Amino acid sequence: MNSGKEEVKEEGIFERRGNEASDSSNPFSFGNESIQNSFGQDNNMIPLDEIDPQTGRLVAEDASQIAPNNSIAAAVQSLLPPLIDLEGEEDDSLLHDQFDEMDQGRRTNNVVKSILLPTNVDVLSGSWTQTQQPLRRRGYRRDEVIDVGSSDVPTDPNEINIHFDAPKEWHKYLPGEIQRNWSTFLLVTVGVIAGVLSATMDITIAELGIARKKFMNLSPHPFGQYCLWLIHLLLCIWTGITCTSFLAPQASGSGIPEMKSIISGIHLKYVLGYRALIVKTIGITLALGSGMILGKEGPFVHLCCIMANCLIRSPVFSHIRKNDFLLQIMLGAACAVGVASHFGAPVGGVLFSIEVTSTYYPTRNYWYAYLGAVTGATTWRYVWNSFFRHPGFNSVIISNFTQATLRFGVVELIIFGLLGFTCGCLGVAFVKLNAFGFRTWRKIMLNYRWIRSPYLLATFLGTITATITFPHVFGSFMALSPVAALSDLVNAKDWSDTHLNSHEWENRNIFVNLFIFGLSRFVLIPLSILIPIPCGLFVPSLSLGAAVGRAFGELTHTLLTGTFLLFENSMIVPGAYAVCGAAAMTASITHTLSTAVIVFEITGSNVHIIPVLITVLAGVATARKISSLGIYESLSKLKNLPYLPDLHQDAYTVTAKDVMDSKVPFVPQDLNDEAVMELLANTTDAERVFPVVHSKDDMLLVGTIDREALLRLKDYQDKVKLYNQLKNPKGEEEETPIDLVRQQLPYLPKPPLIVIRSTSIRFVESHPLNQIHLLFITMRLTHGYVTRNGQLMGVITRAHLKDIIYKLDGHLTLLKE
């Protein structure tokens, strides 16, 4: 992709320099510039020797002083269209935004402006908007204009050339075997880098935790220790917010909702840029090292996709960059690498990445996903275990299950199901609390500007977190990291007979401690992820579920031990309930079943596979029955991301006629000036493509046309009408001398070549919604037209379809979304 300066040089645009006000003073400007002739000696005319022969730009420093003064010009001022600069689309690939970001940096002279790049993400709330940049009309090249004195000058504004496009040829860049080899090398490279980076971040986070405790102990008094404890947390979180806000606002939050949209074929600007890579790495480390109850699973998935994207931009992988299908496969596999490199769980990582980021996933892509996941998990486990001096490739969580603690009875299966139901209800409440906090913070930013700073939100939540997790308030177990707390809660041994990360779990009543621990996590986790900093929630939600499951296990052990209900002579192990609760809670929050596999891999034990699956199935079924939105779907909806959610099976009876928009702006095939003017006046810049019908009478759909082409056509038609009025201003037979006309309008654009594109996908009114949904996902459609015997009946856009699905799912669940 060329930079903006290079584009101008290639096209040789005649451009007048000056501000918008000065340009509008000249009623005869072509696009961005006013092309004048050297005929005559009028000082207001621009001779051709004042135009740069290479770039076509005016040499004059102040072009606004060269505007013509003429009564005829004032008389036809209203005929001129507004000055709009139009530049054509160059590339719809996912890497378009990355090269655009690099070009933007090269074109910007101001350092601050190069850092604070324009974006469609709110720096404070992290919410995306559907706003699009307005179309800009470019100027004409020398070969696109004609002198008004020529005999071929056009006089009919409807004299245009219409061309129907032909199917594009497919090009094969490299042999298939070479493509596969380079794709394999790419994923292995991403896996190795991700494994090393993940382990390095974990080590840094652990060292920051140790430094925090040493910093706290600098004061001998408890209040001084609390102040130092709070200062460390706030300094880390403020630094992370500063980096995120100034370098890459798109890097805030989890990143999984954005990846869901990108993998589905949606273009999101700067999300995969190199700035986001730096901010994600620094932000995750600071967020977790501060002591906030946050995780790194979602941000690390996003980070691995950025790494894959940066590698794909190199010349070695140019064939992947040019092939959208391969690009989607590589980004999907990078998501699996991110999950596997974080947990050391390759199988669960692949399944979780598919469930979370992909609605449609070809099974032959498993090879790429597992290759990258195994590489990343192996690298992470080796580096992580080597640093912490753990022998071999042992599990992340030591559960200490033995042969004597493996038994469970039929009565316990009922309790496991009840635990799943409880986790499902809590998971829905978790998602709703996050949505409530998101909307509340957005309302505060709109109505109370004096408290809209993200530093204020971070200070508020950080102070609450520091107070609750301060070891001298409730106990040292409240200050444990999510992984350390999870390790204690799932421990199968009696807490009085084993080594724990905190021995204060039983300093009071065990149920009181578990209630305080679980309630604080339940409230702080969904609210803390509102802070505009890279952060996740997977591991913290595992610790929350483990606390709920441990409470169930302790209660069951207290009530049922020694009773006739345990007729199978089974032993109730509270740690097993903690394992099931951890999997069920996270599965209910994310609406994924692969969480069970991840729990098996990180605990190194699959002996409770049946209880875990029963609990997970009960939890996910309860959560989906109450609400159709998991945490990532909820965030996508709140951020207004153009991601198509899954379709509820009860909505399969809906047809295209039920969801189409029958009010479709269209233009007839002859593209007459009245129809074009009416269409552009009644639509906005957000509508980029319009259907073309044979005529208003038969409404037969013949193709589509871009708004860009219509703007150029309208400019041509306005210029021709202007020429006709200048040539004969009073409507009489006597014409104005051509020299006088040339002084005001030296050139006219040649009749443009208008391309009408064929519509590859059409729906009929009886088309079922599930097929429409599948085609939008697999073919990455932005819109589709509904026809009846070839007649245009309506249109279905991606945004409208998304709203329809949310509305239908809301009516099919207990909670109305």
N, C-alpha and C positions, 0 to 999 in steps of 0.2 A: 504494500500500500504506500502510496506516495503522500508526502506531507502536503498541507494546503498550498505552500509556496510553489511546490513542484507542479501541482495541478494547474495553477494559473499559467505557469511557463509552458506546459504542454499544450494547453488549449488556446493560448494566445489571446486571452480575453482583453477587450478594450475596457479598462476600468477607470472611473474617475475617483480620485481620492477626495475625501471630504466627509463631513458628518451627514447624518440622515436629513437634517433640516436643510442643508445646502443642496443635497441631491434632489429633494422634493421641490426646490425652487425651479428646477429645470424640467419643464413638462415633457421633454422629448428624450428621456433617458432609456437606454436599452439595458434592462436588468440592473446591474450595479453601476453602469457607467453612462456617460453621454457621449455618443460618437458624433463628432463634428467633422466638417470638411474644410478644405483649404480654399474652396471657391469663394471669390469675393474678398474684399478688404475690410470687412467688418471686424472691429476689435473684439467683438464677442465670439467670433468664430475661432475654432481651434485648428490650426494648420496641422497637417499630418506629420510635419517634421518635429512637432512637439510630442509625438507619441513614440515610445520606446519600440524599435522594430522587433526586438526579441520577445518582450513580455506583453506588448500591447498596452502598457500603462502610460498615463499622461505624465509628462516630465514636470508639469507645473506643480508647484508646491501647494497652492491654494486654488483648487479647481472650482471652488464655490463662487469665485469672482468672475467666472466666465459664462455665467448663465445668460441666456438671451433675453432682451427686453423687446417685446413685440406685442401689439394688440391682438394679433391672431392667436398668439400663444395663450394669452389670458382667456380668450374666448373659448378655447377648447380644453382648458385645464381639467374640466370634469371628465373628459373622455379617457384620461390616462388611468391605468390600473395602479394599485399601490405597489411600491417598490419592495419586491421580495426577492431574496437571493436563493437560488435553487441549486443544490448539488446532488448529483445522482447517487443512488445506492451503489456501493462497490462490492460488498461481500457480506453475505448473510451468515457466515460461519460463526462458531462460538468464539473464535479468536479475533473477530473484528474489533472487539472492544480493547483488546490488549495492544494491537498495533496502533489503534487510535489514541490510546493512552501514551504510547511512546512518541507518536508524532506530536501530540499536544505538548508534551514536555519539551520537545525540540523547538516548537514554535513560540514558546512563552519565554519572554525575556525577564519578567519579574519573578524573583524566587518565590515570594509568597504566593503568587498566583499559580505557580507550577505545583505547589504543595496542596493548596485548597482547590482541587479540581472540581468542576461542576458535576453534580451527581443527582440522581433521583431518589436518594435515601435521606431521610431526616436524621441529622447528626444526633439529635437529642433522644428521639424515641426509637430510632432504628427502623421506622416504617417506610416501605417503598411506596411510590406513587406511580400511577399509570400515565403521567404526563410525558408527552413526546416533544422533541424539539421542532419548532416550526420549519416548514419547508423554505428553502432559500433559492431564489431563481438566479442562475448565473447569466453572465453576458454572452453575446454572440461572438463567434469567431469570424475572421475575415471572409471565409468561404460560405458563411451562413447569411450574409447580408447582400443586398443589391442596391445600386444607386437609384435614386428616385427618377433620374433622367433616363434610365435605361428603358428600352422598348419592352422588356420582359417584366416590368414592375407589376406586382399583383395588385388588382383592384377589387377582387371579390374576397371578402373575409372568410368565406366558406370554401375557398380553393385550397384544399389540403390533400396530402398523400396518406392514405390509410394502408397499413400493412398488417397482415395476420401472421403471427409468429409461427415458426415450424418447430417441431420437437428438437431439443438439443441432443447432440451426440454425446455418448458416454466415452470417457477417456480412461485408459488404463495407465496409471503412472509407473508402476513397477510390477514385476511378476509377483504372483500371490505368495510364493515361498519367501521371497525377500521381504514382502510386507509383514508376514507372520514373524519372521526372525527379528526384524526391527521392533515390532510390537512387543515381542517377548523381552528383548533387551531393555525397552523402555520401562516395562513393568517391574523387571528385576531391579533396575536402577532406582525407581521410585520406592520399591520395597526396602532396599538397603538404606537409602537416605532417610526414609520415614522411620525405620526401626532405630537407627542411631539418633535421630532428632528426638523421637519420643522418649527414649531412655535418657538422653541428655536433659530434656525438660523435666522428667521425673526426678532426676538427681538434683537439679537446680531447685526445684520446688521443695524437696526434702531439706536441702541446705538452708533455704529461706525460712523454713519452719524451725530449724535448730537455731538460726540466728535470731528469730523472733523471741524464743524462750530466753536466750542469753541477754538480749536487749531488755527484756522485762525484768530480769534479775539484777539489772544495774541499780535498781532502787530497792532499799530494804523494807519500805513500807508498802502495804497492800494497795493503797490508793495511787501511789507513785507507779507501782507495777501496772496497775490498770491503765493509767495514762500512757505509759510507754507501749503497752499492749495495743491500745487504740491508735496511737500515733503510727506505729509500724503498719497496721492495717490500712489506715487512710493514705499514707504516703504511697504504698504500693498501688492501691486502687486509683488514686488520683493520677499517678504517672501513667497507668494503663489507659485511663480515659483521655488524657492529653495526647498520647500517641495515636489512639484510635480516631479522635475527633479531627486532628490536623493532618494525618497522613492518609488514612483510609477509613472513612465512616462505614463503608460496606463490610468491613471486617468485624463489626460488632455482632454480638449474639452468637447463636449456635453455628449458623452457616448451612445447616441441613435444609431448611426451607428454601434457601436460594439455590442449593444444588438440585433439589427436586425440580425446580423450574428450568434450570439450565439443561439438565439431562433430558427433560421433555422437549427441548428444542427452543426454549425462549431465550432471547438475548437480554442479559442484564449487564449494564455498563460497569466496568472496572471490578467486577466481583472476583475475577480470576487474575487480577493484575499483580505485579511484583510487589507493589506497596502493601497489598493485603497480605502477602506472604510474610513480610517483615513484621507487620502489626500483629498478625495472628500469633507468631512465635513469641514475641515479647509480651503481648497481652495475656495469653494463656498462662505463661509463667508467673506474671505479676498477680493475676487474679487468684490463682491457686496458692501462690506463696504468701499472699496477704492474710490468709486465714478465712476468707469468705467461703461459704458453703456452696461451692461450685465444682463443676467437672470439666474435663477437656475432651470428651469423646466427640461431640458435635463439631467444635472448632477444629479438632485435629483431622476429621474427615474432610472438612473444607480445605484445610492446609495441604493435605495430600493431593487434592484435586488441583490446587494452585501449582504445586510442584510439578505434577504431570503436565499441566498446561504450559508452564515455563519451559520444560524440556521439549515439548512438541513445537514450540516456536523456533527451535534451532533448525538449521538446514538439514541435519541428519534425519529428522522425522518430518520432512516437508510433505511426504505422501500421506501421512496421517492428518496433517493440517488441511490438506486439500480434499479429504474424504470425510464428509460429515458422519457417515456411518461408523467408520473406524474411530473417529473422534469421540463419539458417544460411548463406544465400547471402552475406550481407554479411561474416560472420566468415570464411568460406572465401576470399572475395576479399581480405580484409585480410591473410590469411596470404601470399597472392601479393604484395601490396604490400610486406610485410616483407622477403621474399627479394629482390625487385627493387630496393628502396631500399638494400639493403646492398651488392649487387654491381653495380647498374646493368645488370641482366640481366632484362628483362621476360619474354621467352619462357621461358627456363629457370626463372625465378621462378614463373611460373604452373604449369608442368609439375611442378616440384619440390613446390610446395605441395599439388598434387592427390595426388601419389604419397605424400607424407608424412602428410598430415592427413586424407585422405578415402579411404574404402573404396568409397563409392558417390558418383559425381559426375555430375549431369546436364550434358550438353554445352552446353545453352543458357545455362548460367551462365558460359561462357567470356567473354562480353561484359563482364560485371562484373569478372571477374578481370583481364582484359587492360587494361581501362580504368584501374583503380587501379594496376596494375603499370607501365604506360607512364607514367602521371603521376608516380609515385614515382621511377622510374628517371631520367626526364628532369630532375626537380627536383634529385635527388641529384647527377647528373653535372654540371649547371650550377654548383651551389654548390661542389662539390668541385673542379672544374677551375678555377673562378674564384679560389678561395683559393690553390691551388698553382700558379697561373699556367700551366696547361697549355692550349695552343691548341686550341680546338674541343672536340668531344666524343670525345676519343681513348679508347682502351681502358685498363682499369685496370692490366693487366699488359703491359709492353712486351716482346714476344717476339723482335722483330727477324728474323722469317722473311723471306727473299728468294726470288726465283724459283729461284736456284741451290740452295736448301736444301729445296725442296719435293718432290723425287723420293724415292721409296722403292721397294724391290724386293719380289718375292715371298718371298724368304728372310727379309726383315725382318718380314713379316706373321706368320711362324711365331714369331719372337722376340717380337713384340707379344702374341701369344696366350699365350706362356709368361710374359710379364710380367703379364698379366691373371690367370693362375692363381696366381702368387706373391702378387699384391695381394689376391686372394680369400682365400687362407690367412691372410695377415697381418691382413686385416679381421676375420675370425672371431676370431683371437687377441686383437685389439684389444677387441672386444666382450666376450669372456670375461674379459679382464683388468679391464675396468671392472666387470663383475658380481662378480668375486672381491673387488675393493676395496670395493664397496658392501656385500657381505655381511660382510666382515671388519670394516668400520667399524661396522656395525650390531651385530655381536657384541661389539665393544669397548664400545659404549655401554651394552649390557645387563649386561655382566659386570664391567667395570672403570670404575666411575663417576668415579674420581679422574682419569682421562685422557680423559673423554668430551667435553671442550670442543672446539667447532669451531675456536677460536683455536689450539689445540694442533695440530690437523690442518693448518691453514693455515700455521702456523709450520714444521712439519716439511717439507711440500711446498714452501713458499716458500724455505726455506733450501737445499734441494736444487736448486731452479730457479735461485736467485741464484748458487749456486756453479758450476753448469754453464754458465750464460749469462754469467758474468763475463768480460769481454773478454780479461783477462790469463791465463786458464786454458787454453782451447783455441783461442781466436781470436775476433775480432770477429764472424765469421759466426754464432757461436752466440747472439749477443745480438740478431740481427735479428728484427724482427717477422715473423709468418707471411706477410704480404703481400710484404714486402721480400725475404724468403728465397725465396718462390715466384717473384718476378720474376727473381732471379739464376739460379735452377735451370732455368727454361724458356727462358733466353736462347739463341737459336740461334747466336750468334756465338762465336768462340773466346774464352775468358775472358781471355786475355792481350791481346786486341785491342779490348776494349770496356769501357764504364763499368759497374761493378757497385756494389751497395750495400756490399759488403765484398770487398776484394782479398786476403783471407787464405784463400780456399777452397783455394788450391794451395800454401800455405806448408809443408805436409807432403805426404804421398802423398794424392792426391785421393780414393782409395777409403777411406782411414782417416778423412778428414774427413767424407765422406758417411756412413760407418758410425756415427761418433760422433753426428753431427747426427740421423740417422734413429733410432738407438736411444734417444737422449734424448727425442725427440718421441714415440716409440712407447710409452714407459713413462710419461712425465709427463702427456700429454694425457688418457688415460682415467682417471688417478688425480686430476688437478687438477680435473676437473669434479665430483668428489665434494664439494668445498668448498661450503658453503651460501651461494652468492653467484650472481647472474645470470651465466651463462657459456655459451658454445657450443663447438663442436668442428669446424665445417665447414672454415673456412679453415686452421686448424692441420693438419687431416687432409689438405688439399690439399698443404701444404708437405711433410708426411711422405711422401705418394705421389710427389711430385716428386723427393724425394731418392732414393727407391727406383728410380724410372724413370731418373734421371740416372746412377745407378750401373750400371744395365743398359746405358744408352747408351754410357757410357764404356768398359765392358767389351767391348761389341760393336764399338765403334770400334777398340779395341786389338787384338782378335783377328781381325776380318774384313777390316779395311782392307787392300787389295792382294792379297786371296786370290781364288781362282777362284769362290768362292761369290757374289761380287758381280759376276756376269756381266752384269748389266743396267746396269753403269756408274753405279750409284746412289751417292749420298753419304750416309754415316751421320752423322746430326746428333743428338748426345746430348740437345739441348734438346727435340727431338720426342718422345723417350722420356720425358722429364720431364713433358711435357704429358699423354701417355697414362697415365703412372703416377699423376699427380695425380688424373685423372678416375676411374681404376680403383680406387684406394685408397678414395676417398671414396664411390664407388658401392658398393663391397663392405662398407663400414662401415654405410652407411645403407640398403642394399638398394634403391637407386633408380637408374634409367637416365637421368633428366633431368640428372644431374651432367655428362654429356657436353655438353649444350647450354649449361649455365652456363659450362663451361670455354671453349667456343667464343666466348661473348660477352665474357668478361672478358679473354681474350687477343686478341680482335679478329681471329682467324684461324680459318677452318674448312677449311684446305687439307688437314689431316690427319684429315678426318672419318672415313675408313675405318679407319685404325689406331686412332683413339680409340674408335670404336664396337666394333671387335673386342676391344680390351683391356677395355672396360667390360663387354661381354657375357660374356667369359670370366671376369672377376672376380666379377660378380654371380652367374653360374651356379655357380661354385665355392663362393661363400659360402652360397648358398641350399641347395646340396647337403649341405654340412657342417652348417649350422645354419639353423633357420627364423627366427631372431630377428636383426633388425638392431639398431642401437644404440638407436633410439627405441622399438622393440617391447620390447627387453630392459629399458629403463628403466621402461616402462609396467608390465611384469610385476613388476619389483623394487619399484616403488612401490605395487603392488596397485591400479592404476587400472582401472576397469571398462570397458576398451576391448576390443572384439572384434577379434582379429587376423584377418588374411586366412586363408582356408581353403585348405589344400593340395589340389590337384586329385585326388590319390590317395585323399582322404577322402570323395569324393562317393558312394561306395557305402554309407556309413553312413546309417542311417535314424533316425527319431525314437524308435523302440522301443529302439535301442541306447544312446541318450544320455539318455533321460528318467529322472526320479526317481519311482519308483512309490510311495514313501511320502509321500503328500500329505495334510497336515492339512486337513480339510474340516468343514463344518457343514451339518446338514440345513435344508431350507427353512423348517420351522416354528420354528426358532431357539429351541428349548426351553432352559430354564435349565441342565439337566444337560449338554447338548451344548456350550453356550457356555462354561460353567465349565471343562469338560474341555479344550476347545480352547485357551483362554487359559492354562491351567495348564501345558500341554505344549508351548507355543511361546514364543518370545522376542520382544522388541520389534523385532528386526530384520525379522521377518516381518510385513509391513504389509497384505497382501491375501490373502484365503482364498477358495477355491472354495465355492460353495453348490450342493448336490445336492438332488434332489427328496426322496429318502429314503435311508437306509442300505441298503435292500434293492435298489433299482434303480440307484442311483448315477448317475442322469441329471444331467448338468451343466446348471444353470439360470442361473448367473451368478457374480458375485464380490461380496464384501463387505469393507469396510475394517476394520482392527483398531480404528480409532477408533470406528466405529459399534458394534462388539461391546463395547468397554469401557463405552460409555454404556448399552448394553442391559443389561450385567451389573450396572452400578450401579443401574439401575431395578429389576431383578429382586431384587437384594439388599435394596433399600429396602422393596419390597413384602413380601418374606418377613420382614423385620424388623418391619414394621407388623403382620403377622399374628401374630407371636409376642408382640409387645407387647399386642395386643388380647386374645389368649387364651394367656397364658404357660404355663399348666399343661395345655393341651389339653382343658379342660373346656368345658361349654356356657356357663358364666357368663363374661361378658366383662368386661374392665377398663373402667372409666368413661372416656369419651372425653376428659375433662379431664386425667386422669392420663396418657393416651397423648399428648395434645397437649403436655404439659410436656416430654416426651422427644423427640417427633418431630412438630413442628408441621405440617410440610408433606411431601407425597409428590410425586415427579415424575409428570407425566402420561405415559401410554403413549407411548414414542418412535416416531417415524416412521423406519423402517429402509429404506434404499434398497439394492436389489440391482442391481448394474450388469450389463449384458449383456457377454459376452465376444466381442469382435469377431474375434479370431484363435483358431482351434482347429486343431490338427494331428491327423492320423491316424497310426497306428503305422508305416505304410509311407512316410511323408513323407521325402524325401531330405534329408540334412543341408545340402546347398548351398542348397536353397530356404528352409530354416529360417534359415540364416545370413543370407541376403539379406533376409528379412522382418524379422529383428531389427534389421538395419542401416537399411533404408529406412523402416520404420515406428517405429524407436526404441523397440522393445518392451523391457520389463523381465522379462516372463515370458510363457509360452504353455502352454496345457493340451493334453494329448494325450487323445483320446477314441476310443472304438470303438462305433459305432452310437449315439452320444450319451452313452455311459457314460464317466465319468472314469477314465482309466487311469494318468495320471502328469502331471508338470509339468516344463517346461524353463525354468529361470531364466537370466538373462543371465550371472550369475557362474558357474553350473554349465557353461553352454555355453562360456564362455571357458576354463575349466579343461580341458574335453574337447578343445577345439581345440589347446591347448598340448600336451596329452598325445598326441593323434594326430600332430601335426607332429613331436613328439620321436621317435616311432617311425619316421617316414618320412625322417629325416635321419641322417647318420653320428654326430653327437653327440646324446645323449639329453638333452633339456632338463630 
